[in-house]
Amino acid sequence: MTVSSVIEINGENVDLNEPCNVVKALEKQRLKVAMGLVALIIRMDGEEVTYSRADVGKLDQLIADYKQKCDQASGAAGRGRARRVRWI
């Protein structure tokens, strides 16, 4: 049995192997959840998770996780401020 990498986020099919697309789909739904318009339902392999307005913090963490994966996939990871150490 193989596990599909495609999940459904409120009716939108998203491939988990494309983390940037996951971020876009989650952020789009976060706006709706934050405005109280809908609850976010994610289905994958028969499992279902529902995020409601009370779970926005968890949704934010999920978005942050996928942003990090997106940055790694696109080569943006590891960029940051240059640091220099000076010994006296």
Order of alpha helices (4+ residues) and beta strands (2+ residues): beta-beta-alpha-beta-beta-alpha
